[in-house]
Each structure stands twice: as structure tokens, then as C-alpha cells.
Amino acid sequence: MINEPTSSPLFVCGIIGDSTAMVLNKCLIGPFKNRYDLVTTPVTTRATLSESVSQMAQLQTGLQTVISKQLGTVQLTIPALAALELPTTLINIYYLLEPVGGQLLHDRPHYTEAVSAGATRVPLDQLNWANSSPSVMQAKRFLQTGAFPTAEQRIDGYQVLEQAQF
């Protein structure tokens, strides 16, 4: 395509959780480093959205999952990402995932690329804007209320953290 961006702002995110807690990654790189983040992977043409998010869930959390349902798509605009020379707009497609097997990967094996410090189950009442990515906060709202607002969201005041908050 003419003028196709070199890096796509499209991502697929998996929510593994219930009304009390969520399984999250302890992110070590990128715009959400040192915060909790959802299972997330860029959209590609090599696999379907559901295949991509299920494969990434197993890789990032150690859990085998199936798709419960697609929740919706949200466009996030985060002006602070410009300082990192990253796209300031992210378009996330959210899936609710149901664990069906595997074991939670609390620590990443040393021989793998350190994208995260492992996964953990975090009570919803311990998740906030200071320790979580914007996607986690969207997922928290859904798990607590059952509502999934899809309005575009602008997140001013966001800062990439230098110290881990998990």
C-alpha cells in the first residue's frame, strides 16, 4: 500500500481474569515498562487475531487459553510516547480469554529474551494508573462493571516509569 506505516498501531490484547483479580505481565520494555500489562501482540497477517492472542497468552503467561469473546476495540492516544519516538496512537482489540491449562509463568526463564519479568495474578483493587498500563485499566473497568466503553481515549500526563511498580 502507498504510505503504509512501517510500524502498525494495531494490537490484540487478552484479558485473563474475573471480578476479583487479573493475570498480568510484569512488563520490562517499551512504553509500559515497569508496569503491569495485558497479554498483547501486534496484529499481523500471519495468524488470525484469536490465534495470535492465544499463542501470546501461552508464551507470556504459561497459560493455555480459549477465546471467551471479543469485547471491542479502543483507540488510545498517549502524547508522552512521542518522546520515545513511538507512535502516540494505539488501537487495541480486546479479547476475554478463558484459561484451560498450563501453569502460571511467575518468572521468565533466563534464556528467553526479557520482555517481561513473568506473569502474576493481581487483585483488581491493587491495580491503578501508577502501576498499570492504560489497557490494564480498561480491562479492570470491564471486569468490575461488565461494561466495555469503546470511546477514543486520550491519556495526558502518562509517564514511562524508570522504577518497577510491581
Secondary structure, 3 states (H helix, E strand, C coil): CCCCCCCCCEEEEEEEECCCEEEEEEECCHHHCCCEECEEEECCCCCCHHHHHHHHHHHHHCEEEEEEEEEEEEEEECHHHHHHCCCCEEEEEEEEEEEEEECCCCCCCCCCCCCEEEEEEEEHHHCCCCCECHHHHHHHHHHHHCCCCCCCEECCCCCCCCCCCC
